[in-house]
Amino acid sequence: DAKTTQPNSMESNEEEPVHLPCNHSTISGTDYIHWYRQLPSQGPEYVIHGLTSNVNNRMASLAIAEDRKSSTLILHRATLRDAAVYYCIPRGSTGNQFYFGTGTSLTVIP
Amino acid sequence: NAGVTQTPKFQVLKTGQSMTLQCAQDMNHNSMYWYRQDPGMGLRLIYYSASEGTTDKGEVPNGYNVSRLNKREFSLRLESAAPSQTSVYFCASSEEGFPYNSPLHFGNGTRLTVT
């Protein structure tokens, strides 16, 4: 399984951009990079995923390094509702097994 | 669409009791999963089912059994509950198939306390 490294916690001011990094240096060529977030007392929810190119959706952007050993989840304007734990998960080589690490706990300061 | 539905939402058991956690999805997904999350921790995979009729162990399968009853339903059974199984249990589903780029959809969880 590809291992990931994420900071334990980060802070951001409200309405400012947030860049959440993830290192996945052992990722294989066919692994997609998935991001999920978990709000307090809720189940995780899907945010975004990509393979090689940068990806955008209404929630966030995903920037993937050219060598694919790292990626960055970008929240363009943080809101208080974005306070959550964010998980980066490479997926593909082990097929059906999504493995969650401990993620990054994002605090948004009003 | 209800998505992924888990029952019950809360449960308290005494050590040694048994119970089954139920999970159903209405998205016609092939794969289903059971995770547990202990306080302050990330999610750990207990069992998963790649398709109807198949089940496989995840990271922490000891003390649990599962049944993929049909394509919609995937249940998790605790035969003899122990305090170490106090946790929040999440069921999830995904459409699946190579190249494994289908996102997971989660239920709202079952909060289980074993005394």
Interface residues (C-beta under 8 A of the other chain):
Chain A: T30 Y32 H34 Y36 Q42 G43 P44 E45 Y46 H49 L51 V85 Y87 R91 G92 G95 N96 Q97 F98 Y99 F100 G101 T102 G103
Chain B: S31 Y33 Y35 M41 G42 L43 R44 L45 Y48 A50 D56 G58 E59 F90 A92 E96 F98 P99 Y100 N101 P103 L104 H105 F106 G107 N108 G109
